[in-house]
């Protein structure tokens, strides 16, 4: 059964701009963020604190964040992949980040994207939890990249995703913590509706107190269909990108995210509340298309 209301996290300003070969100016990025802030979306991922030599499009992260004016109706957030990035993000009061652990079902992808093995990640969890505690941030969620397959290790095997998730949640429990949310990302767009249904349904049965979320890419042209199946299964948290911008800079051929305007239209068609103005979102989508190559 579809939820009555969903939370949509807009990730376009970060995930969208990071993939393009030409650099979008900081002023143009800020214009899009300001436009999105007027649509009703409650969370916007505005940038990421990552190595500029690997993702040069994010080299202006500090300048961009400094230029933003805080708003009471929108949470501005930034992606971080390591403790340096987390601390950097925390140094900007305009950002309202939560405590996330980021891993990947595909260890090959994780090594290429985060330069970590699964064991290295798991050995580092205690350190992450201590760091979060220093900043008075309880663990909020876990991001599972490549939850629906990857180009390195092949098509989705739901049992593999669910098993890794279960093992990690068991490990966290030994530290006395349970996340509020688990985000399942179709990082390279290989997911199929039956994969989404199986993983989400089984997860919700086993962990009724943890909210599942979906981060969908459209490489295989199934993102909207996968989102619809997610809604039918009761998913109430989605990450999407305005105008379908985005992709993974470490995976050749990975297409953009499910378009935020398409996701909102789908929700409204099904009678699901989003709190987002589709008219204003359409205007932001047009601006995004003007700013990107």
Residue pairs with C-beta under 8 A, 6 or more apart in sequence:
1 232
1 234
2 231
2 232
2 234
2 270
2 271
2 272
3 231
3 234
3 235
3 236
3 272
4 272
4 273
5 236
5 272
5 273
5 274
5 275
6 231
6 235
6 236
6 237
6 238
6 267
6 272
6 273
6 274
7 42
7 43
7 236
7 237
7 238
8 41
8 42
8 43
8 238
8 239
8 240
8 260
8 263
8 264
8 274
8 276
9 41
9 43
9 44
9 45
9 77
9 237
9 238
9 239
9 240
10 36
10 41
10 43
10 44
10 45
10 240
10 241
10 242
10 260
11 44
11 45
11 215
11 239
11 240
11 241
11 246
11 257
12 32
12 36
12 240
12 241
12 242
12 243
12 245
12 246
12 257
12 260
12 288
13 29
13 32
13 33
13 36
13 44
13 45
13 46
13 47
14 45
14 46
14 47
14 48
14 58
14 78
14 79
15 45
15 241
15 245
15 246
15 247
15 256
15 257
16 241
16 242
16 243
16 245
16 246
16 256
16 257
16 288
16 292
17 24
17 29
17 57
17 58
17 245
17 292
18 48
18 55
18 57
18 58
18 246
18 249
19 57
19 245
19 246
19 247
19 248
19 249
19 256
20 57
20 292
20 293
21 293
22 293
23 56
23 57
23 59
24 57
24 291
24 292
26 60
26 63
26 64
26 67
28 291
29 46
29 47
29 60
29 64
29 291
30 64
30 67
30 68
31 287
31 291
32 242
32 284
32 287
32 288
32 291
33 44
33 46
33 68
33 76
35 280
35 283
35 284
35 287
36 44
36 242
36 284
37 44
37 71
37 73
37 74
38 280
38 284
39 276
39 277
39 280
39 281
39 284
40 274
40 275
40 276
40 277
40 280
40 281
41 74
41 260
41 275
41 276
41 281
42 73
42 74
42 75
42 275
43 74
43 75
43 77
44 74
44 75
44 76
44 77
45 77
45 78
45 79
45 239
46 64
46 65
46 68
46 76
46 77
46 78
46 95
47 58
47 60
47 61
47 64
47 65
47 78
47 79
48 55
48 58
48 61
48 78
48 79
48 80
48 81
48 85
49 58
49 61
49 78
49 79
49 80
49 84
49 85
49 86
49 88
49 89
50 58
50 79
50 80
50 81
50 85
52 58
52 59
54 249
55 249
61 78
62 88
62 92
65 76
65 78
65 92
65 94
65 95
66 92
66 94
68 76
68 94
69 94
70 76
70 93
70 94
75 96
76 94
76 95
76 96
77 95
77 96
77 97
77 98
78 85
78 89
78 92
78 95
78 97
79 85
80 86
80 88
80 89
80 97
81 102
81 113
81 114
82 114
83 127
83 128
83 131
86 97
86 131
87 131
89 95
89 97
90 97
90 135
97 137
98 137
98 140
98 141
99 128
99 132
99 135
99 137
99 138
99 139
99 140
99 141
100 139
100 140
100 141
100 142
100 143
101 125
101 128
101 139
101 141
101 142
101 143
101 179
102 114
102 142
102 143
102 145
103 110
103 114
103 118
103 121
103 142
103 143
103 144
103 145
103 168
104 110
104 113
104 114
104 144
104 145
104 146
104 150
104 187
105 144
105 145
105 146
105 147
105 150
105 160
105 161
105 164
106 145
106 146
106 149
106 150
106 152
106 153
107 117
107 118
107 153
108 150
108 152
108 153
109 145
109 146
109 150
109 152
109 153
109 187
109 250
109 251
110 116
110 117
110 118
110 121
110 145
111 117
112 152
112 250
113 145
113 248
113 250
114 121
116 124
118 164
122 168
122 171
125 171
125 172
125 175
126 175
129 139
129 175
129 177
132 138
132 139
138 177
139 172
139 177
139 178
139 179
139 180
140 179
140 180
140 181
141 179
141 180
141 181
141 182
141 183
141 213
142 165
142 168
142 169
142 179
142 181
142 182
142 183
143 183
143 185
143 215
144 161
144 164
144 165
144 182
144 183
144 184
144 185
145 185
145 187
146 153
146 185
146 187
146 188
147 156
147 161
147 184
147 185
147 186
147 187
147 191
147 199
148 156
148 161
148 184
148 185
148 186
148 190
148 191
148 192
148 195
148 196
148 199
149 155
149 156
149 157
149 186
149 188
149 190
149 191
149 195
150 187
150 188
150 190
150 251
151 188
151 190
151 251
151 252
151 253
155 190
156 190
156 191
156 192
156 195
158 195
158 198
158 199
158 202
161 184
161 199
162 199
162 202
162 203
162 206
165 182
165 203
166 206
169 178
169 179
169 182
169 207
169 210
172 178
172 179
178 209
178 210
179 210
180 210
180 211
181 210
181 211
181 212
181 213
181 237
182 203
182 207
182 210
182 211
182 212
182 213
183 212
183 213
183 214
183 215
183 237
183 239
184 199
184 200
184 203
184 212
184 213
184 214
184 215
185 214
185 215
185 216
185 217
185 239
186 214
186 215
186 216
186 217
186 223
186 226
187 215
187 217
187 248
187 251
187 254
188 217
188 219
188 248
188 251
188 253
188 254
189 216
189 217
189 218
189 219
189 220
189 222
189 223
189 254
189 255
190 219
190 220
191 216
191 220
191 222
191 226
192 220
192 222
192 226
193 222
193 225
193 226
193 228
193 229
196 214
196 226
196 229
196 230
196 233
197 229
197 232
197 233
200 212
200 214
200 229
200 230
200 233
200 234
200 235
201 233
203 210
203 212
204 212
204 233
204 234
211 236
211 237
212 235
212 237
213 235
213 237
213 238
213 239
214 226
214 227
214 230
214 235
214 237
214 238
214 239
215 238
215 239
215 257
216 223
216 226
216 227
216 230
216 238
216 239
216 240
216 257
216 258
217 223
217 246
217 247
217 248
217 254
217 255
217 256
217 257
217 258
218 224
218 244
218 255
218 256
218 257
218 258
218 259
219 253
219 254
219 255
223 257
223 258
224 258
224 262
224 263
224 266
226 258
227 238
227 258
227 263
227 266
228 266
228 270
230 238
231 266
231 267
231 270
231 272
238 258
238 263
239 257
240 257
240 258
240 259
240 260
240 263
241 256
241 257
241 258
241 259
241 260
242 259
242 260
242 261
242 281
242 284
242 285
242 288
243 256
243 259
243 260
243 261
243 284
243 285
243 286
243 288
243 289
243 292
244 255
244 256
244 257
244 258
244 259
244 262
245 256
245 257
245 288
245 292
246 255
246 256
246 257
247 254
247 255
247 256
248 254
259 285
260 276
260 281
260 285
261 278
261 281
261 282
261 285
264 274
264 276
264 278
264 281
265 278
267 273
267 274
268 274
268 278
